[in-house]
Structure formats: C-alpha cells, structure tokens
Amino acid sequence: MAGNPRNGRPYRRLCAWLRAQRLPCWLCGHNIDYALHAKHPLSFTLDHEQPLTRGGNLLDPANARAAHRRCNSSRGNRTAAQRPRRASRRW
C-alpha cells in the first residue's frame, strides 16, 4: 500500500526549496513570516497553482507557490482565474 506522497523526501525537498526563496504569498501579495509555527494561519504553506484535483503535478516546481495557510485554505481547489475577488470597502 502506498503512503501519503506529501510525506516523501521529494515533496519535503520541494517545500524546503520554496521556503528558502522567502517569497511573498502569491495569493494576497503580503510577506510571509517563515518563523511562525506551521499551524499558524499566516505561516508558510506550499500551494499548487494548478490544483492537484484538477490535474496539477504534486512535485513540479513550476506548479509550486508560496502562500499563507489562510490564503491557501480559502482558495480551496479553485484555479487563480476562479478565485473570488474581495470587494473594496472604499466606495
């Protein structure tokens, strides 16, 4: 029986490579505090531009993006084009 591919060495290596770049969140554009605990809503997570459920590749560096945990969770499995835009409070 195969285990979870996110527990494997190639996935951890991809996460480490992306974390070392210290990029801002690709969804909201704000900086990510890479020192935060992994469970914190503003901590780093690896997000996939093309969701895995829609045919994205788990280990493709071209599909990997840095994101806040909160941003990644709120996006779900929608693509970037389907992402809902928040209305501005300044009218």
N, C-alpha and C positions, 0 to 999 in steps of 0.2 A: 504494500500500500504506500502510495506517495504521500509525503508530508506537505506542509504548507510551504509553497515556494518563497514566501516572504521571510522565512526563517533561514534560508540558504545563504551561503557565502557570496554568490554573485549579487544578490539583492542588497545585502549589507554593504558590499563594496560600492555599489551604485549610490546608496544613501550617504556613505562616507565621502564619496567624490563630490556629490552635490552639496553636502554640508560644508565642505572645505572651501567652496566658492563664495560662501557668505552672501548669496543673492537675496534681494528683497522678495516679498511674496508676489508671485506672478498674477494673482487674482486681484488683490487690493492695492498693490504697489508700495505698501509700508514695509519698513525694515523688520526683520525677524530677529528676536533675541535668541541666539543659538545656545545660550547658557541655561535657558529655562528647562524645567523638568518636562519630560515627554508628555505627561498628561495635561499640562497647562494649555488653555485654549489658544494662546498666542505662540506656542512653541513650534519648532520646525517639523514639517512632515514632507514626505516625498509625494507629490501629486503627479498624475499622469494626464498630459494634455488631451490625449485621446483615451477616454475611459476604457478600462480593461473589458467591461461588459459590452463595449461597442467595437471591439476588435483591436484595442491598443495592446502594445507589447510591454510586458512587465519589466523586462531588462534592457530596453532600448534607451540609451542616454538621450537621444533626440526627443523622446516622449516624456522624459522626467523633468519636473519643475519643482522649485522650492515654494512651499506655501505654509501659511499658518494652519494649525489644526482646525480652527474655527472656520476659516475660509474653505478649506478642503471639504469639511463635513457639510457645510451649507450648499456647496456646489453639487454634491452627490455624483450621479453618473451622467450629468449633462455635459455637453461639449461647450467650449468657450462661446460659440455663437448662440447657444441656447440659454446661457447664463442670464438670469433676470437682472436688470439694471435697477438700482435703488433710485428713487425719486429724490431730487434735491429738496431740502427744507427751505431753501432761499427762493421765493417766488417773486 
